[in-house]
């Protein structure tokens, strides 16, 4: 994102526990080293957030994730258009 000059980002995940871990780091001391890495990465952005989106509300991302797990290489998908669920939440 930094290389694309995107400094205001929203990361969406279907893992509600991940959102809790990042949002309430003091509650998860076992992940302290990972949270320090996340904190330093977040400092690159002027605004960043992580939100929970159920799989049922983002079937396209779920489909991409399923197909990526079947492939031997790493796959990244980025789109210049905001998904419908995101524009409705803003």
N, CA, C and O atoms as a printed pandas DataFrame, in Angstrom:
     atom_number atom_name residue_name chain_id  residue_number  x_coord  y_coord  z_coord
0              1         N          UNK        A               1    0.828   -1.185    0.000
1              2        CA          UNK        A               1    0.000    0.000    0.000
2              3         C          UNK        A               1    0.876    1.255    0.000
3              4         O          UNK        A               1    0.580    2.236   -0.683
4              5         N          UNK        A               2    1.940    1.204    0.765
5              6        CA          UNK        A               2    2.844    2.347    0.826
6              7         C          UNK        A               2    3.432    2.638   -0.555
7              8         O          UNK        A               2    3.506    3.795   -0.971
8              9         N          UNK        A               3    3.846    1.592   -1.259
9             10        CA          UNK        A               3    4.423    1.774   -2.591
10            11         C          UNK        A               3    3.413    2.322   -3.588
11            12         O          UNK        A               3    3.788    2.940   -4.584
12            13         N          UNK        A               4    2.145    2.098   -3.323
13            14        CA          UNK        A               4    1.084    2.621   -4.179
14            15         C          UNK        A               4    0.606    3.999   -3.727
15            16         O          UNK        A               4   -0.363    4.542   -4.257
16            17         N          UNK        A               5    1.305    4.551   -2.739
17            18        CA          UNK        A               5    0.987    5.872   -2.193
18            19         C          UNK        A               5   -0.424    5.934   -1.598
19            20         O          UNK        A               5   -1.135    6.931   -1.724
20            21         N          UNK        A               6   -0.792    4.849   -0.957
21            22        CA          UNK        A               6   -2.078    4.778   -0.260
22            23         C          UNK        A               6   -1.787    4.843    1.237
23            24         O          UNK        A               6   -1.311    3.868    1.820
24            25         N          UNK        A               7   -2.070    5.979    1.857
25            26        CA          UNK        A               7   -1.716    6.176    3.254
26            27         C          UNK        A               7   -2.920    6.190    4.189
27            28         O          UNK        A               7   -2.770    6.332    5.403
28            29         N          UNK        A               8   -4.100    6.045    3.627
29            30        CA          UNK        A               8   -5.317    5.896    4.426
30            31         C          UNK        A               8   -5.944    4.578    3.987
31            32         O          UNK        A               8   -6.497    4.473    2.892
32            33         N          UNK        A               9   -5.852    3.594    4.842
33            34        CA          UNK        A               9   -6.260    2.240    4.440
34            35         C          UNK        A               9   -7.209    1.614    5.456
35            36         O          UNK        A               9   -7.188    1.935    6.644
36            37         N          UNK        A              10   -8.026    0.725    4.953
37            38        CA          UNK        A              10   -8.886   -0.101    5.778
38            39         C          UNK        A              10   -8.606   -1.549    5.404
39            40         O          UNK        A              10   -8.722   -1.939    4.242
40            41         N          UNK        A              11   -8.240   -2.331    6.396
41            42        CA          UNK        A              11   -8.018   -3.750    6.191
42            43         C          UNK        A              11   -9.263   -4.468    6.678
43            44         O          UNK        A              11   -9.725   -4.232    7.794
44            45         N          UNK        A              12   -9.805   -5.343    5.845
45            46        CA          UNK        A              12  -11.010   -6.086    6.203
46            47         C          UNK        A              12  -10.658   -7.562    6.328
47            48         O          UNK        A              12   -9.895   -8.102    5.527
48            49         N          UNK        A              13  -11.222   -8.202    7.337
49            50        CA          UNK        A              13  -10.983   -9.622    7.564
50            51         C          UNK        A              13  -12.269  -10.307    7.992
51            52         O          UNK        A              13  -13.169   -9.682    8.552
52            53         N          UNK        A              14  -12.339  -11.594    7.720
53            54        CA          UNK        A              14  -13.495  -12.355    8.188
54            55         C          UNK        A              14  -13.190  -13.048    9.514
55            56         O          UNK        A              14  -13.938  -13.920    9.955
56            57         N          UNK        A              15  -12.094  -12.656   10.137
57            58        CA          UNK        A              15  -11.690  -13.225   11.424
58            59         C          UNK        A              15  -11.953  -12.193   12.530
59            60         O          UNK        A              15  -11.155  -11.278   12.737
60            61         N          UNK        A              16  -13.068  -12.349   13.228
61            62        CA          UNK        A              16  -13.423  -11.379   14.266
62            63         C          UNK        A              16  -12.396  -11.377   15.400
63            64         O          UNK        A              16  -12.166  -10.347   16.035
64            65         N          UNK        A              17  -11.791  -12.520   15.646
65            66        CA          UNK        A              17  -10.799  -12.592   16.720
66            67         C          UNK        A              17   -9.555  -11.763   16.374
67            68         O          UNK        A              17   -8.957  -11.154   17.261
68            69         N          UNK        A              18   -9.167  -11.735   15.115
69            70        CA          UNK        A              18   -8.032  -10.912   14.705
70            71         C          UNK        A              18   -8.308   -9.440   14.962
71            72         O          UNK        A              18   -7.430   -8.711   15.423
72            73         N          UNK        A              19   -9.530   -8.999   14.665
73            74        CA          UNK        A              19   -9.905   -7.608   14.924
74            75         C          UNK        A              19   -9.802   -7.307   16.412
75            76         O          UNK        A              19   -9.310   -6.245   16.794
76            77         N          UNK        A              20  -10.258   -8.227   17.257
77            78        CA          UNK        A              20  -10.173   -8.032   18.710
78            79         C          UNK        A              20   -8.722   -7.975   19.177
79            80         O          UNK        A              20   -8.376   -7.154   20.026
80            81         N          UNK        A              21   -7.887   -8.829   18.639
81            82        CA          UNK        A              21   -6.473   -8.858   19.036
82            83         C          UNK        A              21   -5.798   -7.533   18.709
83            84         O          UNK        A              21   -5.057   -6.988   19.527
84            85         N          UNK        A              22   -6.057   -7.019   17.514
85            86        CA          UNK        A              22   -5.428   -5.755   17.099
86            87         C          UNK        A              22   -6.046   -4.568   17.823
87            88         O          UNK        A              22   -5.342   -3.615   18.159
88            89         N          UNK        A              23   -7.345   -4.610   18.065
89            90        CA          UNK        A              23   -8.042   -3.488   18.699
90            91         C          UNK        A              23   -7.837   -3.426   20.208
91            92         O          UNK        A              23   -7.882   -2.345   20.795
92            93         N          UNK        A              24   -7.612   -4.573   20.838
93            94        CA          UNK        A              24   -7.452   -4.636   22.293
94            95         C          UNK        A              24   -6.164   -5.390   22.645
95            96         O          UNK        A              24   -6.222   -6.463   23.248
96            97         N          UNK        A              25   -5.008   -4.838   22.276
97            98        CA          UNK        A              25   -3.744   -5.563   22.456
98            99         C          UNK        A              25   -3.427   -5.922   23.901
99           100         O          UNK        A              25   -2.784   -6.942   24.150
100          101         N          UNK        A              26   -3.864   -5.107   24.858
101          102        CA          UNK        A              26   -3.575   -5.393   26.262
102          103         C          UNK        A              26   -4.269   -6.669   26.747
103          104         O          UNK        A              26   -3.861   -7.266   27.743
104          105         N          UNK        A              27   -5.304   -7.075   26.044
105          106        CA          UNK        A              27   -6.036   -8.289   26.401
106          107         C          UNK        A              27   -5.371   -9.554   25.853
107          108         O          UNK        A              27   -5.770  -10.665   26.200
108          109         N          UNK        A              28   -4.367   -9.388   25.006
109          110        CA          UNK        A              28   -3.748  -10.520   24.320
110          111         C          UNK        A              28   -2.224  -10.485   24.470
111          112         O          UNK        A              28   -1.531  -10.368   23.460
112          113         N          UNK        A              29   -1.687  -10.578   25.651
113          114        CA          UNK        A              29   -0.242  -10.464   25.840
114          115         C          UNK        A              29    0.570  -11.539   25.111
115          116         O          UNK        A              29    1.741  -11.323   24.798
116          117         N          UNK        A              30   -0.035  -12.676   24.845
117          118        CA          UNK        A              30    0.681  -13.738   24.146
118          119         C          UNK        A              30    1.067  -13.322   22.715
119          120         O          UNK        A              30    2.005  -13.875   22.140
120          121         N          UNK        A              31    0.347  -12.354   22.147
121          122        CA          UNK        A              31    0.640  -11.878   20.798
122          123         C          UNK        A              31    1.442  -10.578   20.789
123          124         O          UNK        A              31    1.488   -9.892   19.767
124          125         N          UNK        A              32    2.061  -10.236   21.884
125          126        CA          UNK        A              32    2.749   -8.941   22.026
126          127         C          UNK        A              32    3.765   -8.685   20.921
127          128         O          UNK        A              32    3.817   -7.580   20.380
128          129         N          UNK        A              33    4.567   -9.678   20.577
129          130        CA          UNK        A              33    5.593   -9.444   19.550
130          131         C          UNK        A              33    4.958   -9.166   18.188
131          132         O          UNK        A              33    5.444   -8.317   17.441
132          133         N          UNK        A              34    3.875   -9.874   17.861
133          134        CA          UNK        A              34    3.181   -9.617   16.597
134          135         C          UNK        A              34    2.531   -8.240   16.609
135          136         O          UNK        A              34    2.537   -7.527   15.606
136          137         N          UNK        A              35    1.972   -7.879   17.758
137          138        CA          UNK        A              35    1.302   -6.589   17.862
138          139         C          UNK        A              35    2.283   -5.425   17.751
139          140         O          UNK        A              35    1.926   -4.358   17.251
140          141         N          UNK        A              36    3.509   -5.622   18.211
141          142        CA          UNK        A              36    4.541   -4.589   18.036
142          143         C          UNK        A              36    4.841   -4.398   16.551
143          144         O          UNK        A              36    5.006   -3.270   16.087
144          145         N          UNK        A              37    4.910   -5.492   15.816
145          146        CA          UNK        A              37    5.133   -5.408   14.367
146          147         C          UNK        A              37    3.982   -4.678   13.690
147          148         O          UNK        A              37    4.196   -3.822   12.832
148          149         N          UNK        A              38    2.770   -5.021   14.080
149          150        CA          UNK        A              38    1.593   -4.366   13.501
150          151         C          UNK        A              38    1.606   -2.879   13.823
151          152         O          UNK        A              38    1.306   -2.050   12.964
152          153         N          UNK        A              39    1.950   -2.546   15.053
153          154        CA          UNK        A              39    1.998   -1.137   15.465
154          155         C          UNK        A              39    3.006   -0.359   14.623
155          156         O          UNK        A              39    2.711    0.752   14.182
156          157         N          UNK        A              40    4.180   -0.921   14.397
157          158        CA          UNK        A              40    5.189   -0.213   13.603
158          159         C          UNK        A              40    4.762   -0.098   12.142
159          160         O          UNK        A              40    5.058    0.903   11.489
160          161         N          UNK        A              41    4.078   -1.102   11.630
161          162        CA          UNK        A              41    3.582   -1.020   10.253
162          163         C          UNK        A              41    2.482    0.025   10.124
163          164         O          UNK        A              41    2.412    0.730    9.118
164          165         N          UNK        A              42    1.623    0.129   11.135
165          166        CA          UNK        A              42    0.539    1.110   11.099
166          167         C          UNK        A              42    1.059    2.549   11.087
167          168         O          UNK        A              42    0.382    3.445   10.582
168          169         N          UNK        A              43    2.244    2.773   11.633
169          170        CA          UNK        A              43    2.803    4.127   11.689
170          171         C          UNK        A              43    3.119    4.688   10.308
171          172         O          UNK        A              43    3.291    5.898   10.158
172          173         N          UNK        A              44    3.198    3.828    9.301
173          174        CA          UNK        A              44    3.450    4.259    7.929
174          175         C          UNK        A              44    2.236    5.001    7.363
175          176         O          UNK        A              44    2.372    5.848    6.481
176          177         N          UNK        A              45    1.066    4.676    7.874
177          178        CA          UNK        A              45   -0.180    5.230    7.337
178          179         C          UNK        A              45   -0.661    6.416    8.161
179          180         O          UNK        A              45   -0.459    6.468    9.374
180          181         N          UNK        A              46   -1.302    7.369    7.484
181          182        CA          UNK        A              46   -1.877    8.497    8.203
182          183         C          UNK        A              46   -3.165    8.073    8.906
183          184         O          UNK        A              46   -3.524    8.626    9.945
184          185         N          UNK        A              47   -3.860    7.082    8.329
185          186        CA          UNK        A              47   -5.056    6.523    8.942
186          187         C          UNK        A              47   -5.153    5.066    8.530
187          188         O          UNK        A              47   -5.029    4.727    7.353
188          189         N          UNK        A              48   -5.372    4.226    9.500
189          190        CA          UNK        A              48   -5.573    2.813    9.184
190          191         C          UNK        A              48   -6.547    2.219   10.187
191          192         O          UNK        A              48   -6.640    2.659   11.333
192          193         N          UNK        A              49   -7.261    1.220    9.730
193          194        CA          UNK        A              49   -8.190    0.520   10.605
194          195         C          UNK        A              49   -8.331   -0.908   10.112
195          196         O          UNK        A              49   -8.039   -1.218    8.957
196          197         N          UNK        A              50   -8.779   -1.758   11.000
197          198        CA          UNK        A              50   -9.086   -3.133   10.648
198          199         C          UNK        A              50  -10.525   -3.384   11.054
199          200         O          UNK        A              50  -10.933   -3.087   12.177
200          201         N          UNK        A              51  -11.283   -3.933   10.124
201          202        CA          UNK        A              51  -12.706   -4.164   10.386
202          203         C          UNK        A              51  -13.057   -5.619   10.095
203          204         O          UNK        A              51  -12.379   -6.304    9.330
204          205         N          UNK        A              52  -14.129   -6.063   10.724
205          206        CA          UNK        A              52  -14.636   -7.415   10.526
206          207         C          UNK        A              52  -15.756   -7.397    9.499
207          208         O          UNK        A              52  -16.697   -6.611    9.605
208          209         N          UNK        A              53  -15.647   -8.266    8.512
209          210        CA          UNK        A              53  -16.692   -8.433    7.511
210          211         C          UNK        A              53  -16.952   -9.936    7.387
211          212         O          UNK        A              53  -16.060  -10.677    6.973
212          213         N          UNK        A              54  -18.142  -10.394    7.733
213          214        CA          UNK        A              54  -18.437  -11.825    7.626
214          215         C          UNK        A              54  -18.276  -12.333    6.188
215          216         O          UNK        A              54  -18.534  -11.608    5.227
216          217         N          UNK        A              55  -17.851  -13.570    6.065
217          218        CA          UNK        A              55  -17.681  -14.176    4.735
218          219         C          UNK        A              55  -18.936  -14.077    3.893
219          220         O          UNK        A              55  -18.869  -13.878    2.680
220          221         N          UNK        A              56  -20.064  -14.216    4.533
221          222        CA          UNK        A              56  -21.333  -14.184    3.803
222          223         C          UNK        A              56  -21.580  -12.834    3.140
223          224         O          UNK        A              56  -22.351  -12.746    2.185
224          225         N          UNK        A              57  -20.937  -11.784    3.636
225          226        CA          UNK        A              57  -21.100  -10.453    3.054
226          227         C          UNK        A              57  -20.014  -10.122    2.044
227          228         O          UNK        A              57  -20.040   -9.047    1.446
228          229         N          UNK        A              58  -19.068  -11.017    1.843
229          230        CA          UNK        A              58  -17.999  -10.759    0.885
230          231         C          UNK        A              58  -17.621  -12.056    0.183
231          232         O          UNK        A              58  -16.525  -12.584    0.372
232          233         N          UNK        A              59  -18.533  -12.552   -0.619
233          234        CA          UNK        A              59  -18.314  -13.833   -1.289
234          235         C          UNK        A              59  -17.165  -13.770   -2.291
235          236         O          UNK        A              59  -16.506  -14.782   -2.529
236          237         N          UNK        A              60  -16.914  -12.617   -2.876
237          238        CA          UNK        A              60  -15.809  -12.488   -3.838
238          239         C          UNK        A              60  -14.464  -12.721   -3.152
239          240         O          UNK        A              60  -13.626  -13.462   -3.666
240          241         N          UNK        A              61  -14.256  -12.091   -1.996
241          242        CA          UNK        A              61  -13.011  -12.282   -1.262
242          243         C          UNK        A              61  -12.889  -13.722   -0.773
243          244         O          UNK        A              61  -11.803  -14.301   -0.798
244          245         N          UNK        A              62  -13.993  -14.294   -0.334
245          246        CA          UNK        A              62  -13.971  -15.682    0.123
246          247         C          UNK        A              62  -13.585  -16.611   -1.018
247          248         O          UNK        A              62  -12.801  -17.541   -0.825
248          249         N          UNK        A              63  -14.121  -16.371   -2.187
249          250        CA          UNK        A              63  -13.781  -17.180   -3.361
250          251         C          UNK        A              63  -12.305  -17.033   -3.720
251          252         O          UNK        A              63  -11.641  -18.023   -4.025
252          253         N          UNK        A              64  -11.791  -15.810   -3.686
253          254        CA          UNK        A              64  -10.371  -15.580   -3.966
254          255         C          UNK        A              64   -9.487  -16.290   -2.944
255          256         O          UNK        A              64   -8.468  -16.879   -3.305
256          257         N          UNK        A              65   -9.873  -16.235   -1.680
257          258        CA          UNK        A              65   -9.085  -16.883   -0.635
258          259         C          UNK        A              65   -9.077  -18.395   -0.817
259          260         O          UNK        A              65   -8.038  -19.035   -0.657
260          261         N          UNK        A              66  -10.215  -18.961   -1.146
261          262        CA          UNK        A              66  -10.290  -20.413   -1.371
262          263         C          UNK        A              66   -9.411  -20.833   -2.550
263          264         O          UNK        A              66   -8.708  -21.840   -2.470
264          265         N          UNK        A              67   -9.448  -20.070   -3.638
265          266        CA          UNK        A              67   -8.637  -20.431   -4.800
266          267         C          UNK        A              67   -7.151  -20.216   -4.516
267          268         O          UNK        A              67   -6.311  -20.960   -5.024
268          269         N          UNK        A              68   -6.820  -19.206   -3.711
269          270        CA          UNK        A              68   -5.411  -18.955   -3.381
270          271         C          UNK        A              68   -4.824  -20.087   -2.554
271          272         O          UNK        A              68   -3.657  -20.439   -2.725
272          273         N          UNK        A              69   -5.623  -20.660   -1.658
273          274        CA          UNK        A              69   -5.127  -21.770   -0.836
274          275         C          UNK        A              69   -4.802  -22.991   -1.681
275          276         O          UNK        A              69   -3.970  -23.809   -1.290
276          277         N          UNK        A              70   -5.443  -23.124   -2.826
277          278        CA          UNK        A              70   -5.215  -24.269   -3.707
278          279         C          UNK        A              70   -3.982  -24.086   -4.584
279          280         O          UNK        A              70   -3.473  -25.053   -5.150
280          281         N          UNK        A              71   -3.496  -22.839   -4.699
281          282        CA          UNK        A              71   -2.360  -22.551   -5.571
282          283         C          UNK        A              71   -1.064  -22.572   -4.780
283          284         O          UNK        A              71   -1.039  -22.199   -3.608
284          285         N          UNK        A              72    0.034  -23.020   -5.436
285          286        CA          UNK        A              72    1.319  -23.083   -4.732
286          287         C          UNK        A              72    1.980  -21.722   -4.527
287          288         O          UNK        A              72    2.912  -21.614   -3.730
288          289         N          UNK        A              73    1.529  -20.689   -5.219
289          290        CA          UNK        A              73    2.155  -19.376   -5.090
290          291         C          UNK        A              73    1.276  -18.419   -4.295
291          292         O          UNK        A              73    0.092  -18.674   -4.075
292          293         N          UNK        A              74    1.874  -17.326   -3.873
293          294        CA          UNK        A              74    1.180  -16.306   -3.095
294          295         C          UNK        A              74    0.366  -15.428   -4.037
295          296         O          UNK        A              74    0.870  -14.990   -5.071
296          297         N          UNK        A              75   -0.897  -15.169   -3.683
297          298        CA          UNK        A              75   -1.783  -14.374   -4.527
298          299         C          UNK        A              75   -2.275  -13.173   -3.736
299          300         O          UNK        A              75   -2.708  -13.310   -2.592
300          301         N          UNK        A              76   -2.208  -12.000   -4.347
301          302        CA          UNK        A              76   -2.720  -10.781   -3.732
302          303         C          UNK        A              76   -3.745  -10.179   -4.685
303          304         O          UNK        A              76   -3.528  -10.117   -5.895
304          305         N          UNK        A              77   -4.864   -9.737   -4.121
305          306        CA          UNK        A              77   -5.874   -9.079   -4.947
306          307         C          UNK        A              77   -6.126   -7.691   -4.384
307          308         O          UNK        A              77   -6.411   -7.527   -3.197
308          309         N          UNK        A              78   -6.016   -6.698   -5.252
309          310        CA          UNK        A              78   -6.330   -5.329   -4.857
310          311         C          UNK        A              78   -7.250   -4.761   -5.926
311          312         O          UNK        A              78   -7.106   -5.070   -7.109
312          313         N          UNK        A              79   -8.173   -3.949   -5.515
313          314        CA          UNK        A              79   -9.130   -3.380   -6.445
314          315         C          UNK        A              79   -9.215   -1.885   -6.191
315          316         O          UNK        A              79   -9.148   -1.446   -5.043
316          317         N          UNK        A              80   -9.361   -1.112   -7.235
317          318        CA          UNK        A              80   -9.446    0.335   -7.058
318          319         C          UNK        A              80  -10.842    0.790   -6.659
319          320         O          UNK        A              80  -11.029    1.939   -6.260
320          321         N          UNK        A              81  -11.816   -0.095   -6.762
321          322        CA          UNK        A              81  -13.190    0.241   -6.395
322          323         C          UNK        A              81  -13.515   -0.350   -5.034
323          324         O          UNK        A              81  -13.142   -1.484   -4.733
324          325         N          UNK        A              82  -14.210    0.424   -4.217
325          326        CA          UNK        A              82  -14.611   -0.057   -2.909
326          327         C          UNK        A              82  -15.747   -1.060   -3.045
327          328         O          UNK        A              82  -16.644   -0.872   -3.867
328          329         N          UNK        A              83  -15.716   -2.129   -2.245
329          330        CA          UNK        A              83  -16.821   -3.082   -2.282
330          331         C          UNK        A              83  -18.101   -2.451   -1.733
331          332         O          UNK        A              83  -18.054   -1.492   -0.963
332          333         N          UNK        A              84  -19.215   -2.991   -2.130
333          334        CA          UNK        A              84  -20.510   -2.439   -1.730
334          335         C          UNK        A              84  -20.679   -2.405   -0.219
335          336         O          UNK        A              84  -21.176   -1.416    0.321
336          337         N          UNK        A              85  -20.268   -3.481    0.484
337          338        CA          UNK        A              85  -20.427   -3.507    1.932
338          339         C          UNK        A              85  -19.646   -2.395    2.602
339          340         O          UNK        A              85  -20.049   -1.897    3.652
340          341         N          UNK        A              86  -18.500   -1.992    1.987
341          342        CA          UNK        A              86  -17.684   -0.940    2.603
342          343         C          UNK        A              86  -18.328    0.427    2.399
343          344         O          UNK        A              86  -18.390    1.229    3.331
344          345         N          UNK        A              87  -18.799    0.693    1.208
345          346        CA          UNK        A              87  -19.401    2.013    0.951
346          347         C          UNK        A              87  -20.668    2.203    1.780
347          348         O          UNK        A              87  -21.018    3.329    2.131
348          349         N          UNK        A              88  -21.354    1.108    2.092
349          350        CA          UNK        A              88  -22.558    1.215    2.929
350          351         C          UNK        A              88  -22.205    1.488    4.374
351          352         O          UNK        A              88  -23.008    2.071    5.103
352          353         N          UNK        A              89  -21.000    1.072    4.814
353          354        CA          UNK        A              89  -20.625    1.245    6.218
354          355         C          UNK        A              89  -19.995    2.604    6.514
355          356         O          UNK        A              89  -19.831    2.977    7.675
356          357         N          UNK        A              90  -19.647    3.335    5.469
357          358        CA          UNK        A              90  -18.987    4.638    5.662
358          359         C          UNK        A              90  -19.995    5.741    5.780
359          360         O          UNK        A              90  -19.622    6.903    5.946
